[in-house]
């Protein structure tokens, strides 16, 4: 999955450069998804150890941390460089959408044919 996410960060920066937009903002928006994936992996590892209640607490905390991370990073970009916020937000949304579809494709909830 990390290869897909790094490829999306590079693609986002390339598209921003070709479109004449702010490359650093698009890169930050896409890289934010990579950071969220890393938090998700860490939370999954921590949640596997211990009881069911521990796993639920770790999972819920992980969800809050990932949402908080995304909101805080996008707000920081918006406050620091308001004109570049659109590039960062669009890159984040597109990269996160592709990430979710790639994750579902690699690990479907229901096996094909059922």
Buried (B, 14 or more C-beta within 10 A) or exposed (E): BEEBBEEBBEBBBEBBEEEEBBBBBBBBBBBBBBBBBEBBEEBEEBBEEEEEEEBEBBBEEBEEBBEEBBEEBBEEBBEEBEEBBBBBBBBBEBBBEBBEEBBEEEEEEEEEEE
